[in-house]
Amino acid sequence: MNIADMLRTSGRVWGFTLIGIAIAVYVWFFLPESEDRLMISGWAVTVGYLTGWLLSLLPSKKAE
């Protein structure tokens, strides 16, 4: 996967990734400094991306 492929991802992937980043920023600023802070922030972004990716695979209902 290169950067061009990443930029062409669906809106759901971007949306959930941004939610994951927002959670990571919140965790980063409000938890005390430790390895847990970095791990939780990384998992928040990862889970956000994967959730968006999985939801983008669902077929969308089109109005007839």
C-alpha positions in Angstrom: 0.0 0.0 0.0 1.4 3.4 -0.9 0.2 6.9 0.0 -1.9 7.3 -3.1 -3.9 4.2 -2.2 -4.4 5.5 1.3 -5.7 8.8 0.0 -8.3 7.1 -2.1 -10.0 5.3 0.8 -13.7 5.8 1.5 -15.2 8.5 3.7 -16.1 6.0 6.4 -12.5 5.1 6.8 -11.4 8.7 7.1 -14.2 9.5 9.5 -13.5 6.7 11.9 -9.7 7.4 11.7 -10.4 11.0 12.6 -12.5 9.8 15.6 -9.6 7.5 16.6 -7.2 10.4 16.4 -9.5 12.6 18.5 -9.7 9.9 21.1 -5.9 9.5 21.0 -5.4 13.3 21.5 -7.8 13.3 24.4 -6.0 10.3 26.0 -2.6 11.8 25.3 -3.4 15.1 27.1 -5.4 13.8 30.0 -3.6 10.6 31.1 -0.4 10.8 33.1 2.8 10.3 31.2 3.5 6.5 30.9 3.8 3.8 28.3 0.0 3.2 28.7 -0.7 6.6 27.3 1.2 5.8 24.1 -0.3 2.3 23.8 -3.9 3.5 24.3 -3.5 6.3 21.8 -2.0 4.0 19.2 -4.8 1.5 19.7 -7.5 4.2 19.4 -6.2 5.2 16.0 -5.8 1.6 14.9 -9.3 0.5 16.0 -10.8 3.7 14.4 -9.2 2.9 11.1 -10.2 -0.8 11.2 -13.7 0.0 12.2 -14.1 2.4 9.3 -12.5 -0.1 6.9 -14.8 -2.9 8.0 -17.9 -0.6 7.8 -16.9 0.5 4.3 -17.0 -3.1 3.1 -20.7 -3.3 4.0 -23.0 -2.8 1.0 -24.8 0.5 1.0 -28.6 0.5 0.4 -29.5 2.5 -2.6 -33.0 4.0 -3.1 -34.8 2.5 -6.0 
